[in-house]
Structure formats: structure tokens, C-alpha cells
Amino acid sequence: MPSRSTKAGAPATPPDPAKLKRESAGRYLTGDGRFIVEQASGGWMVSDTEQTNELGLPLVRGPFATLDEARAGMDQARRGPAPISSLTDRIAAQRERAAKSAGATKSARTLPARPEPPPLEIREYRTGDGDPLRVLWQAAGFRSIGDDDASLRVLAQRNPGMFLVATRGGHVVGSAMGGWDGRRGWIYHVATAPDERRSGLATQLVRQVETRLQALGCRKVNVIVREGNVEGAAFWEALGYAAAPTRQFGRELPG
Ligand SMILES: CC(C)(COP(=O)(O)OP(=O)(O)OC[C@H]1O[C@@H](n2cnc3c(N)ncnc32)[C@H](O)[C@@H]1OP(=O)(O)O)[C@@H](O)C(=O)NCCC(=O)NCCS
């Protein structure tokens, strides 16, 4: 572009980019139009239209106590590296934190998968099961005459294949005791450990006992559910058992 010349033909001095041009009271624009200098309550504020903050707004420097100080600030801005506003700092720090937490999530995802739980085993009652069974039954709210080791052994011997114990990793997690008296089948103490519930374990135990009873010729199976055991009742109903319009009577015999 040809340089402008004066009327006398002498080459024109290029406009001073730093020269402040008054736009209105307390508002100036630099010769090159890059900076807007405005008077604010705390001093002079300089908006840089060539540098924007992270929100895309002109980067603001200041407050400067005098116009000369504002000029020096603009000079420095022209010469120095891109300044970093506190907003930029905050956003950068925020991004760093986000990146770190994303990294942490990623490394958590790459952690080795948790080992599979040991398999569930359903087997017949064995000597030594008494104590863990009584713990399970106590948690299930059962308290019955006949839960001592000697009585459990008698029941197991008289009803082969019907006193079932479920274990996981060697720990007792479920039980069902079936009995056949020659007329009715009975199922007692159906219980599963709280963290094994609703996965079909009690159903499996009951169905196995039923299969065995059926094989012996049993035509009807009874269970006893205490008054108020709503969940127990819901379980038996789900398995096809109906509440009988009868009351149970019992008498303890001297041992
Ligand atoms: C009742 C109990 C044995 C159920 O054991 P479980 O292993 O969770 O039973 P299952 O997973 O085989 O449940 C089979 C169905 O019974 C019903 N059922 C089981 N628990 C239930 C509950 N708490 N509330 C409502 N329905 C229930 C559901 O229909 C269930 O099927 P779904 O899970 O697909 O809905 C167990 O909660 C327990 O040990 N309770 C304490 C002892 C007890 O009350 N025993 C029964 C009375 S003798």
C-alpha cells in the first residue's frame, strides 16, 4: 500500500499505535485500535481487543493508577508474551483437575477385575455344620427345639438326601431340612444368608427336597411359617404353597 504523503510531498509519519485518542469522557482508544482505556472507580482499565480470555471476551488489565501507568502496561503487553489473566489461571487449573480425575477414573477402569466369587455348592448336612447353621438360623429368626447337633444328626440319618446345606467358599449360606413321616413331607428351616437372597438359592434348596420327597411317594408337603413373617410367606406363595385354614398346635415333650 503506498504510504500517505503530506501536501508538501514529504512522507507522512506513520500514526503512533500507542497514541491515545479520546473517544468520550474517560474513554480512550489507542492509535492502532487494539486497546480501549477506560476510567473506572479503581483506576484505568485497559481492554485488549487482540487477546481474549477463555470466555472470548477482551482481556482486561488494570486497574492502573494513572494514564501513564496504563500506557506502560500496554507497552509491556505489546512486547511481552501473552499475559495470563486470573480467569485463565482458574480455568487452566480446573482443566488440570478434570484431566487428573479423568486419569484416575481411567486407571481405576484398568485395575484388574475383581475375582469371581467362589461357586455355590449344595450338599447334604455334615458333622460340623451345626455351629454355622445355628448362626444362619439365628439371623433368620428361627429358634427351635431340635437344633442341637444330636437332633440334627438324627434328622439327617432318617431323611437321606433331604437335609441340604448351601456353602460358598466353605461358608454356610443356606439351608433346608426335609423330612418324610410316611404321610406328609415337611420342610423346615429354609434360610439363606442376607447377601445371597433373591438369587434363587432358597428355591433351589426347596425344589431339591421336593424332588426327593416325591421320589419317596410323598403327595403333600407342609411348611410352618411364623405369624408376621411376611417375607417368608411371600416366598412360599411364590413357590406355589398356599396358606392352610388351620392352626398349628404343639406340645413339648420332656427330653
Ligand atoms: C425367605 C427366604 C428363605 C428367601 O430366600 P431367597 O434365597 O432370597 O429366595 P429366592 O431367591 O429363591 O426367592 C424366590 C421368590 O420368592 C419370593 N421372595 C423371596 N424373598 C422375598 C421377600 N423378601 N419378599 C417378597 N418376596 C420374596 C420372590 O417371588 C422370589 O422371586 P424373585 O426374587 O424372582 O422375585 C430368605 O429371605 C430368608 O432366609 N428369610 C429368613 C428366613 C425365612 O423367613 N424363611 C422362610 C420361612 S420358613
PDBQT file of the ligand as one rigid body, heavy atoms in Angstrom, charges set to zero:
ROOT
HETATM    1  C1  LIG A 301     -37.427 -66.307  52.696  1.00  0.00    +0.000 C 
HETATM    2  C2  LIG A 301     -36.023 -66.648  52.217  1.00  0.00    +0.000 C 
HETATM    3  C3  LIG A 301     -35.710 -68.085  52.574  1.00  0.00    +0.000 C 
HETATM    4  C4  LIG A 301     -35.973 -66.450  50.705  1.00  0.00    +0.000 C 
HETATM    5  O1  LIG A 301     -34.697 -66.840  50.262  1.00  0.00    +0.000 OA
HETATM    6  P1  LIG A 301     -34.146 -66.420  48.817  1.00  0.00    +0.000 P 
HETATM    7  O2  LIG A 301     -32.947 -67.249  48.551  1.00  0.00    +0.000 OA
HETATM    8  O3  LIG A 301     -33.991 -64.952  48.767  1.00  0.00    +0.000 OA
HETATM    9  O4  LIG A 301     -35.367 -66.830  47.899  1.00  0.00    +0.000 OA
HETATM   10  P2  LIG A 301     -35.405 -66.924  46.306  1.00  0.00    +0.000 P 
HETATM   11  O5  LIG A 301     -34.358 -66.052  45.742  1.00  0.00    +0.000 OA
HETATM   12  O6  LIG A 301     -35.400 -68.346  45.917  1.00  0.00    +0.000 OA
HETATM   13  O7  LIG A 301     -36.836 -66.250  46.061  1.00  0.00    +0.000 OA
HETATM   14  C5  LIG A 301     -37.804 -66.889  45.240  1.00  0.00    +0.000 C 
HETATM   15  C6  LIG A 301     -39.013 -65.982  45.180  1.00  0.00    +0.000 C 
HETATM   16  O8  LIG A 301     -39.643 -65.863  46.474  1.00  0.00    +0.000 OA
HETATM   17  C7  LIG A 301     -40.178 -64.545  46.616  1.00  0.00    +0.000 C 
HETATM   18  N1  LIG A 301     -39.468 -63.855  47.681  1.00  0.00    +0.000 N 
HETATM   19  C8  LIG A 301     -38.287 -64.202  48.248  1.00  0.00    +0.000 A 
HETATM   20  N2  LIG A 301     -37.952 -63.329  49.199  1.00  0.00    +0.000 NA
HETATM   21  C9  LIG A 301     -38.940 -62.412  49.236  1.00  0.00    +0.000 A 
HETATM   22  C10 LIG A 301     -39.152 -61.246  50.009  1.00  0.00    +0.000 A 
HETATM   23  N3  LIG A 301     -38.290 -60.880  50.938  1.00  0.00    +0.000 N 
HETATM   24  N4  LIG A 301     -40.266 -60.523  49.771  1.00  0.00    +0.000 NA
HETATM   25  C11 LIG A 301     -41.153 -60.873  48.826  1.00  0.00    +0.000 A 
HETATM   26  N5  LIG A 301     -40.996 -61.985  48.057  1.00  0.00    +0.000 NA
HETATM   27  C12 LIG A 301     -39.910 -62.735  48.268  1.00  0.00    +0.000 A 
HETATM   28  C13 LIG A 301     -39.946 -63.853  45.301  1.00  0.00    +0.000 C 
HETATM   29  O9  LIG A 301     -41.057 -64.101  44.462  1.00  0.00    +0.000 OA
HETATM   30  C14 LIG A 301     -38.729 -64.587  44.782  1.00  0.00    +0.000 C 
HETATM   31  O10 LIG A 301     -38.591 -64.499  43.399  1.00  0.00    +0.000 OA
HETATM   32  P3  LIG A 301     -37.902 -63.209  42.744  1.00  0.00    +0.000 P 
HETATM   33  O11 LIG A 301     -36.645 -62.947  43.507  1.00  0.00    +0.000 OA
HETATM   34  O12 LIG A 301     -37.676 -63.625  41.330  1.00  0.00    +0.000 OA
HETATM   35  O13 LIG A 301     -38.902 -62.101  42.916  1.00  0.00    +0.000 OA
HETATM   36  C15 LIG A 301     -34.958 -65.706  52.843  1.00  0.00    +0.000 C 
HETATM   37  O14 LIG A 301     -35.401 -64.378  52.708  1.00  0.00    +0.000 OA
HETATM   38  C16 LIG A 301     -34.715 -65.962  54.310  1.00  0.00    +0.000 C 
HETATM   39  O15 LIG A 301     -33.802 -66.705  54.671  1.00  0.00    +0.000 OA
HETATM   40  N6  LIG A 301     -35.531 -65.364  55.183  1.00  0.00    +0.000 N 
HETATM   41  C17 LIG A 301     -35.424 -65.575  56.610  1.00  0.00    +0.000 C 
HETATM   42  C18 LIG A 301     -35.931 -66.972  56.981  1.00  0.00    +0.000 C 
HETATM   43  C19 LIG A 301     -37.359 -67.215  56.494  1.00  0.00    +0.000 C 
HETATM   44  O16 LIG A 301     -38.235 -66.395  56.665  1.00  0.00    +0.000 OA
HETATM   45  N7  LIG A 301     -37.588 -68.414  55.908  1.00  0.00    +0.000 N 
HETATM   46  C20 LIG A 301     -38.872 -68.778  55.348  1.00  0.00    +0.000 C 
HETATM   47  C21 LIG A 301     -39.842 -69.158  56.372  1.00  0.00    +0.000 C 
HETATM   48  S1  LIG A 301     -39.597 -70.812  56.910  1.00  0.00    +0.000 SA
ENDROOT
TORSDOF 0
